[in-house]
């Protein structure tokens, strides 16, 4: 079975590791952090919970970043917060920006062609920099935070419609910087068009609430990253709303946007571009800055 390496043993990284362990779609999960003791302790804690939850996934923690060698998927999460950082106002836990780019460029030879899942909500610019400056194939790079956001939207739609979340089918478009767009005209509840199930007043109320759902919390982000990782490992036939570097989708190139995509062991294999009405297309163009 597969091996998944998680860069960063912070809150998001720990949530990813726990969700992957419970799913048992991977044989080994390796937490890697500059605070090796924290990574090892968190891995041990999750491993010991396996006796309670009934999973047998092997977990370990280390400060040796070369352990990413030959992994099947690499998840880029957040760093464990060292005590010395508590008083540093500039402390940023997510691997992002120049630091994240430098790390992944250094690790590129060890990663070979393994897909990379960016789990944090602030890593959109990192995705773009990895393609533009380090030459990563855009298909290898998947931002899973959009899947967490889509789940949050699904939850409030289900509450509004008084149904189960599994009956709600919707997707998310746009980008963190410009805002997200929900194509309500394409959404459905229990097989019926969402716009026929909910009134215009309810839709207006939902749109106002959706704007306040970003960014999701660390547990939602970790679980979404785990589900996207499992979809990559199993070549799932389910489409996920993910952040990706666009290459012609929606008439946009060289920018990061959210789109529903099918995933496999090579990363993104197919993008499902929904049909939008005029209002939604204008909203999307605004969100993507075109």
ABEGO torsion letter per residue (X at the ends): XBBBBBBEABAAAAAAAAAAAAAGABABBBBBBABAAAAAAAAAAAAAAAAAAGBABBBBBBABAAAABGBABBBBBBBBBBAAAAABAABBABBBEAAAAAAAAAAAAAAEABBBBBABAAAAAAAAAAAAAAGBBAAABBBAAAAAAAAAAAAAAAAAAGBBAAABBBBBBEBAAAEBBBBAAABBBGGBBAAAABBAAAAAAAAAAAAAAOBBBAAAAAAAAAAAAAAAAAGBABBBBBBBBBBGBGGBBGBBBBBBBBBBAAEBABBBBBBBBAAAAAAAAAAAGX
